[in-house]
Amino acid sequence: MLYIEAHHHRFDADRILGVAGVDLYVPSLNFVFGEALGRGRSAIISLFRLRQDFYGASQDRELYLGRASKEARARNYIIED
């Protein structure tokens, strides 16, 4: 993420959102759903813990997509639906 922020001028985009299917964490926390660089132009979200089956429940596509959308919004990466 730091690389993307430092070299943002190489990408033809206002913002860049990375989407990962793996679990993310930072040293001070057990896990994170996503991270952004302040009000920077780059962020990453993890879909890993957003799936119902992670918690032993049956899959729910609509709930999963809603959670992913909320995580992107939380990082200011979705302006409109």
Buried (B, 14 or more C-beta within 10 A) or exposed (E): BEEBBEEBEEEEEEBBBBBEEEEBEEEEEEEBBBBBBEEBBBBBBBBBBBBBEEEEEEEEEEEBEEBBEBBBEBBBBBEEE
